[in-house]
Amino acid sequence: MRGRAILAALLLAVAAAAPAFAVEPQEQLSDPALEARARELGQELRCLVCQNQSIDDSNADLARDLRRIVRERLTAGDSNGQVLDFVTARYGDYVLLRPPLRAGTLALWFGPVVLLFAAIALLILRRRRRPAEVVPLSPEESRRLARLMDEESAP
């Protein structure tokens, strides 16, 4: 019984790790060239609900809407750049899985690295602030300390 549960958990983990490719058949364009461009663009756009998935990999309603917008714009004759510009103007640079490097996106590019270094610095500071571990004196050390203190107090 336990072996089956472990096997089921492993299969579930493998299934969850595999990409979803959530594009449904009714969403696909009849023109293979346009559909290929739509898929290429779908891999460059972030699902704003799932955040670390492309819109092609997400089943979220917003990702489905974004896939529909991409296909509508391509069908209307927009270039890939025009489609990306349209979606970025509507949702901001965060919708791009690879946002451009500029002042407004510095936090997206360097935020995780800064947070990592801040966490490391915090851990180092915490370790330095810890009091030294108190080790009790051995009986010999206690006798020696008592002798020294007696010698100091004697005139």
C-alpha positions as CSV (number, residue, x, y, z in Angstrom):
1,M,0.0,0.0,0.0
2,R,2.8,2.4,0.9
3,G,4.7,1.6,-2.3
4,R,1.7,2.5,-4.4
5,A,1.3,5.8,-2.5
6,I,4.9,6.7,-3.2
7,L,4.6,5.7,-6.8
8,A,1.5,7.9,-7.2
9,A,3.3,10.8,-5.6
10,L,6.2,10.4,-7.9
11,L,4.0,10.3,-11.0
12,L,2.1,13.4,-9.8
13,A,5.4,15.2,-9.3
14,V,6.6,14.3,-12.7
15,A,3.3,15.4,-14.3
16,A,3.4,18.7,-12.4
17,A,7.0,19.4,-13.5
18,A,6.2,18.8,-17.2
19,P,5.2,21.9,-19.2
20,A,1.4,22.1,-19.6
21,F,1.1,23.6,-23.2
22,A,-2.3,24.9,-22.4
23,V,-3.1,26.2,-25.9
24,E,-6.3,24.5,-26.8
25,P,-7.1,23.3,-30.3
26,Q,-9.9,25.8,-30.8
27,E,-7.4,28.6,-30.1
28,Q,-5.0,27.6,-32.8
29,L,-4.9,29.5,-36.0
30,S,-5.5,27.7,-39.3
31,D,-2.4,29.2,-40.9
32,P,0.6,27.2,-39.6
33,A,3.0,30.1,-40.1
34,L,0.9,32.5,-38.0
35,E,0.3,29.7,-35.4
36,A,4.1,29.2,-35.2
37,R,4.6,33.0,-34.6
38,A,1.8,32.9,-32.0
39,R,3.5,30.1,-30.2
40,E,6.9,31.9,-30.3
41,L,5.3,35.0,-28.9
42,G,3.4,33.0,-26.3
43,Q,6.7,31.7,-24.9
44,E,7.9,35.3,-24.5
45,L,4.9,36.5,-22.5
46,R,4.4,35.9,-18.8
47,C,1.1,34.7,-17.4
48,L,0.3,37.5,-14.9
49,V,-1.6,35.0,-12.7
50,C,1.0,32.2,-12.6
51,Q,3.9,34.6,-12.9
52,N,6.6,32.1,-13.8
53,Q,4.8,30.4,-16.7
54,S,4.5,31.6,-20.2
55,I,1.0,32.2,-21.5
56,D,1.3,29.1,-23.6
57,D,2.0,26.9,-20.5
58,S,-0.8,28.4,-18.3
59,N,-4.4,27.4,-18.0
60,A,-5.4,30.7,-16.3
61,D,-8.2,32.8,-17.9
62,L,-5.9,35.8,-18.3
63,A,-3.4,33.7,-20.1
64,R,-6.1,32.4,-22.4
65,D,-7.2,36.1,-23.1
66,L,-3.6,37.0,-23.8
67,R,-3.2,34.1,-26.3
68,R,-6.4,35.3,-28.0
69,I,-5.1,38.9,-28.2
70,V,-1.8,37.7,-29.7
71,R,-3.6,35.6,-32.3
72,E,-6.0,38.5,-33.1
73,R,-3.1,40.9,-33.6
74,L,-1.2,38.5,-35.8
75,T,-4.3,37.9,-37.9
76,A,-4.7,41.6,-38.2
77,G,-1.2,41.8,-39.8
78,D,0.9,43.0,-36.9
79,S,4.5,42.1,-36.7
80,N,5.9,40.2,-33.7
81,G,7.4,43.4,-32.4
82,Q,4.0,45.3,-32.8
83,V,2.2,42.5,-30.9
84,L,4.8,42.6,-28.0
85,D,4.5,46.5,-28.0
86,F,0.7,46.3,-27.8
87,V,0.7,43.8,-24.9
88,T,3.5,45.6,-23.1
89,A,1.6,48.9,-23.4
90,R,-1.4,47.3,-21.9
91,Y,0.1,45.3,-19.1
92,G,3.6,46.8,-18.6
93,D,7.1,45.3,-18.9
94,Y,6.3,42.7,-16.3
95,V,4.3,40.7,-18.8
96,L,7.6,40.0,-20.7
97,L,9.5,37.0,-19.5
98,R,12.7,38.8,-20.6
99,P,11.9,42.5,-19.8
100,P,14.2,45.1,-21.4
101,L,17.0,46.5,-19.1
102,R,16.1,50.1,-18.3
103,A,15.5,52.2,-15.2
104,G,11.9,51.0,-14.7
105,T,12.9,47.3,-14.9
106,L,16.0,47.3,-12.7
107,A,14.1,45.7,-9.9
108,L,13.0,42.9,-12.2
109,W,16.5,42.2,-13.3
110,F,18.5,42.8,-10.1
111,G,15.9,42.5,-7.3
112,P,16.4,38.8,-6.7
113,V,20.2,39.1,-6.6
114,V,20.0,42.0,-4.2
115,L,17.6,40.0,-2.0
116,L,19.9,37.1,-2.0
117,F,22.9,39.2,-1.0
118,A,20.8,40.9,1.7
119,A,19.8,37.5,3.1
120,I,23.4,36.3,3.2
121,A,24.5,39.5,4.9
122,L,21.8,39.1,7.5
123,L,22.8,35.6,8.2
124,I,26.5,36.6,8.6
125,L,25.5,39.5,11.0
126,R,23.3,37.2,13.0
127,R,26.2,34.7,13.5
128,R,28.6,37.4,14.6
129,R,26.1,38.7,17.2
130,R,25.6,35.4,18.9
131,P,27.3,35.2,22.3
132,A,30.2,32.9,22.5
133,E,29.3,29.4,23.7
134,V,29.9,29.2,27.5
135,V,32.0,26.2,28.3
136,P,32.2,25.3,32.0
137,L,35.6,25.3,33.7
138,S,37.2,22.0,34.4
139,P,37.9,21.2,38.1
140,E,41.6,22.0,37.6
141,E,40.8,25.4,36.0
142,S,38.4,26.2,38.8
143,R,41.1,25.5,41.4
144,R,43.6,27.6,39.5
145,L,41.2,30.5,39.2
146,A,40.4,30.4,42.9
147,R,44.2,30.5,43.7
148,L,44.7,33.5,41.4
149,M,41.8,35.3,42.9
150,D,43.1,34.6,46.4
151,E,46.5,36.0,45.4
152,E,44.9,39.1,44.0
153,S,42.8,39.8,47.1
154,A,45.8,39.2,49.5
155,P,47.7,42.5,50.5
